[in-house]
Amino acid sequence: MSPLSTFTEDYLDYSLGAFRRSILCRGHGNYTKSYESFKRIDSTERFFLQAIRGRHNVTVLDVGCGDGYHLFVFNTDEGVRKTVSFRGVDISGLHIEVARRVARTLGFENMQFEERPAEDLGYPNESFDVVLCSDVVEHLENPGKCLAEIFRVLMPGGTAIITTPNPSSIVVRMADWMRKSGFRARAQGLEDDQRHGGHISLLGLKEWTRMAEETGFEVHAVRRGALLFGGYAYNRRPALFALLLLADRLLDALPVFRNWGEAFTMKIVKP
């Protein structure tokens, strides 16, 4: 079988698997899930733009980049392609090949993608100005080792942006209690099972703050994830969704509620 045929078959299997998961948890048309994803990406993008503002020749690494989605989106921000060089790494050779092909198709010459593990990046010390790591650390057996690698490859004054689910969140703990008590819809419970699949290192905000500081980082800012998450049931209750959406945006303005989201995004800086 030719390399192209192998790639085609592998990508087809991957696409079918993703489609199956989306059907089982009713992901199509799930605006609750869409908002949850939006909050995570928006927080990462805001911190990223802050980190590169007014700078030139910025080097950015995305650890666990998958198919490169975040980098492609951020590369469309005004002026980014003129000032930023992106590199994405992932353990999946399939994802890396997809990202390379998309970059060629879009004509994004400021991007490179390589197959490398998050816990052993292999780059020289102090190689990057900014490191992104979105929804990766919860899948690793040793997230602390990944964080140490990020610290090592960052230049002094460099910024790391970490996004991960927050099991210590007030709303997550309330949702877990409701699920165990039988109050939550079966479809929403299935969505939770899909959402937590493969999460072997779920740590709360306080634990991640402590780990970052022990690694040597300074925690500069934290943005909370969505107040509502994971449940198709909200699609059947648009009025409730609207009220929770309004509450979610109001809580964004109050730092005291930063532990009230289903996830969080940390902006941490190497001194």
Buried (B, 14 or more C-beta within 10 A) or exposed (E): EEEEEEBEEBBEEBEEEEEEEBEEBBBEEBBBBEBBBEBBBEBBBBBBEBBBEEEEEBBBBBBBBBBBBBBBEBBEEEEBBEBBBBBBBBBBEBBBBBBBBBBEEEEBEBBEBBEBBBBEBEBEEEBBBBBBBBBBBBBBEEBBBBBBBBBBBBBEEBBBBBBBBBBBBEBBEEBEEEBEEEEBBEBBBBBBEBBBEEBEBBBBBEBBBEBBEEBBBEBEBBBBBBBBBBBBBBBEEEEEBEEBBEBBEEBBEEEEBBBBBBBBBBBBBBE
